[in-house]
Every structure is written in structure tokens, then in C-alpha cells.
Amino acid sequence: MSDRLLRLPSVVETTGLSRRTIYRKMDCGEFPRSVQISANAVAWRQSDIDRWIENPLEWRGAA
């Protein structure tokens, strides 16, 4: 089963976080890392975002 890839607008809408907050939390290890999908584009695995939504305070330990 392949994991759906979400682009930034979908991640912002799904999580309710701003773009700036997403990248800040990624830098701190508190949000799932994006994956490079082309030279100029990144996406997030939906399963990672779903796990983060279930328990955002425990993400650091899961990563």
C-alpha cells in the first residue's frame, strides 16, 4: 500500500498550523519531516501527518 503525499497547502489545512509554524516545528523535531519529490517540491506522508495529529506532543519521541 502506497502512502499518499500531501503538499503544503493540504498540510496547513489539515493541521491548522501556518507554513512558518510547520517549518519551525520541523527544525525542532516536533513535526514530521517533508520528503523531496522533485528539484523544487516537497511533500509530507499522510501517515506521518495523521500520527502527528493523533498525538502532537509525543511526536519528538516517535521521530
NUROVO-974710 format. One line per 5 residues: for each residue x, y, z of N, C-alpha, C. Coordinates in steps of 0.02 Angstrom, whole numbers, plus 50000, padded with zeros to 5 digits. Example, Ala and Ser with C-alpha at 12.3 -4.5 7.8 and 13.67 -1.06 7.14 Angstrom:
2
50660/49716/50390/50615/49775/50390/50660/49835/50390 ~ 50642/49888/50354/50684/49947/50357/50645/50002/50394 .
% end
This chain:
63
50042/49941/50000/50000/50000/50000/50044/50062/50000 ~ 50032/50108/49953/50072/50169/49950/50042/50223/49995 ~ 50085/50264/50021/50065/50318/50065/50051/50380/50023 ~ 49995/50413/50034/49978/50473/49997/50025/50530/50018 ~ 50046/50570/49970/50089/50627/49985/50047/50691/49985 .
50057/50731/50036/50020/50793/50043/50066/50852/50031 ~ 50044/50899/49991/50082/50961/49980/50066/51010/50036 ~ 50105/51062/50041/50099/51109/50097/50029/51137/50107 ~ 49993/51160/50056/49926/51186/50069/49880/51135/50104 ~ 49886/51072/50086/49846/51020/50118/49867/51009/50190 .
49932/51012/50203/49958/51004/50272/49935/51062/50315 ~ 49937/51122/50288/49914/51181/50325/49840/51174/50342 ~ 49800/51154/50293/49728/51146/50303/49713/51090/50353 ~ 49748/51035/50348/49736/50977/50390/49755/50989/50463 ~ 49812/51022/50473/49838/51031/50541/49814/51096/50574 .
49797/51145/50534/49779/51210/50561/49839/51252/50579 ~ 49898/51229/50562/49960/51265/50576/49978/51309/50516 ~ 50014/51363/50528/50037/51405/50473/50100/51374/50443 ~ 50116/51396/50383/50177/51372/50349/50238/51384/50394 ~ 50243/51442/50422/50300/51459/50464/50305/51413/50525 .
50248/51399/50556/50248/51355/50615/50268/51284/50595 ~ 50244/51260/50539/50262/51192/50515/50338/51187/50508 ~ 50368/51234/50473/50441/51230/50463/50480/51240/50528 ~ 50454/51284/50572/50488/51293/50637/50486/51229/50677 ~ 50427/51197/50679/50421/51134/50717/50462/51079/50685 .
50468/51078/50618/50511/51028/50585/50584/51037/50608 ~ 50606/51100/50610/50675/51114/50631/50689/51092/50702 ~ 50638/51094/50745/50645/51074/50815/50633/50999/50825 ~ 50613/50965/50772/50598/50894/50779/50529/50880/50807 ~ 50485/50930/50806/50418/50923/50835/50364/50912/50782 .
50384/50902/50720/50336/50893/50665/50369/50847/50614 ~ 50330/50807/50579/50359/50762/50529/50400/50798/50476 ~ 50453/50767/50455/50496/50796/50403/50463/50787/50335 ~ 50474/50834/50292/50449/50829/50223/50496/50785/50183 ~ 50472/50761/50126/50513/50721/50080/50518/50760/50014 .
50577/50758/49985/50588/50792/49921/50555/50751/49866 ~ 50510/50781/49827/50477/50744/49773/50499/50767/49704 ~ 50534/50824/49701/50565/50847/49639/50617/50900/49659 ~ 50649/50928/49610/50701/50977/49625/50676/51036/49666 ~ 50613/51055/49655/50586/51114/49688/50523/51101/49728 .
50509/51039/49745/50446/51024/49779/50457/50973/49835 ~ 50420/50984/49889/50421/50937/49945/50349/50918/49962 ~ 50341/50864/49998/50275/50841/50020/50285/50804/50086 ~ 50230/50790/50119/50230/50753/50182/50190/50689/50173 ~ 50212/50636/50205/50175/50573/50203/50112/50582/50245 .
50056/50563/50218/49993/50570/50254/49993/50531/50319 ~ 50025/50472/50319/50027/50432/50380/50065/50469/50436 ~ 50118/50505/50418/50155/50544/50469/50112/50600/50496 ~ 50076/50634/50452/50033/50689/50474/49977/50662/50518 ~ 49948/50605/50498/49894/50575/50539/49919/50556/50608 .
49980/50528/50612/50008/50509/50678/50022/50572/50719 ~ 50045/50625/50687/50058/50687/50724/49993/50715/50751 ~ 49940/50714/50711/49875/50740/50733/49849/50701/50793 ~ 49859/50636/50793/49836/50594/50849/49871/50612/50914 ~ 49934/50630/50911/49971/50645/50972/50030/50692/50958 .
50017/50757/50948/50071/50802/50930/50125/50811/50983 ~ 50107/50803/51046/50157/50812/51099/50207/50755/51102 ~ 50189/50698/51076/50234/50639/51078/50273/50632/51013 ~ 50265/50677/50964/50298/50668/50900/50374/50664/50908 ~ 50404/50704/50950/50476/50705/50957/50502/50635/50974 .
50467/50599/51018/50488/50532/51036/50477/50481/50980 ~ 50428/50493/50937/50414/50446/50883/50461/50455/50824 ~ 50489/50514/50817/50529/50528/50758/50597/50499/50761 .
% end
